[in-house]
Amino acid sequence: MVQHEPDTIAGYFHLYHGVPTAQCVYISMFVIHPNYQQQRFGQEIIAGLAEELRRLDYEAIRLDIFLKKLAGLALLDQGRLYHNP
């Protein structure tokens, strides 16, 4: 859950680790409320999460991206997500 203001949910994500390897994190859902989109909240969350996971020695972040959600692809292209194929 992502809170922008007290008692206001700006978004949420579902994350789990250990699949397919112990050092892999998988984000299966990442949602920002339309009122908070286009304000870089998603980028800030992913950047902070990636930094913390690197600090914890995770090797990969996997993210489901729907083809119509080009912002997710942009994060990957900008190198904000990393992977170990």
C-alpha positions in Angstrom: 0.0 0.0 0.0 1.3 3.4 -0.9 0.0 6.4 1.0 0.3 9.9 -0.3 -1.8 11.7 2.3 -3.1 10.4 5.6 -6.0 8.0 5.1 -5.5 8.1 1.3 -4.3 5.1 -0.7 -2.4 6.2 -3.8 -1.6 2.7 -4.9 -0.5 -0.8 -4.0 1.6 -3.6 -5.2 1.9 -7.4 -4.7 5.4 -8.7 -4.3 6.9 -12.1 -3.4 10.4 -13.5 -3.4 12.1 -16.8 -3.8 10.6 -17.8 -7.2 12.2 -19.1 -9.4 15.3 -18.6 -7.3 16.0 -17.6 -3.7 17.5 -14.3 -4.8 14.7 -13.2 -7.2 11.8 -10.9 -6.4 8.6 -10.9 -8.5 6.1 -8.1 -8.7 2.9 -9.5 -10.0 0.7 -6.4 -9.6 1.6 -2.7 -9.3 -1.2 -0.2 -9.4 -1.3 3.6 -9.0 -4.7 5.3 -8.6 -5.6 7.4 -11.7 -5.6 10.6 -9.5 -1.9 10.0 -8.7 -0.6 8.8 -12.1 1.8 10.8 -14.2 3.3 12.2 -11.0 6.4 9.9 -10.8 5.1 7.9 -7.8 5.6 4.6 -9.6 9.1 5.5 -10.6 10.0 6.6 -7.1 8.6 3.4 -5.6 10.4 1.1 -8.0 13.7 3.0 -7.7 13.5 2.8 -3.8 12.5 -0.9 -3.9 15.3 -1.7 -6.4 17.8 0.1 -4.2 16.8 -1.8 -1.1 16.7 -5.1 -2.9 20.2 -4.5 -4.3 21.4 -3.7 -0.7 19.9 -7.1 0.4 21.8 -8.9 -2.4 18.8 -9.9 -4.5 19.9 -10.7 -8.1 16.7 -10.0 -10.0 13.4 -8.2 -10.1 10.7 -9.6 -12.3 7.7 -7.6 -13.2 4.6 -8.5 -15.1 3.9 -5.8 -17.7 0.8 -5.6 -19.8 1.5 -4.5 -23.3 -0.8 -1.5 -23.1 1.1 -0.3 -20.0 4.1 1.3 -21.7 5.2 3.1 -18.6 6.3 -0.3 -17.2 8.4 -0.9 -20.3 10.0 2.5 -19.9 11.2 1.7 -16.4 12.9 -1.4 -17.8 14.4 0.6 -20.7 15.8 3.3 -18.3 17.6 0.6 -16.4 15.6 1.2 -13.2 14.8 -2.5 -13.2 17.5 -5.1 -13.4 17.4 -8.7 -14.3 19.6 -11.8 -14.4 18.3 -14.0 -17.2 
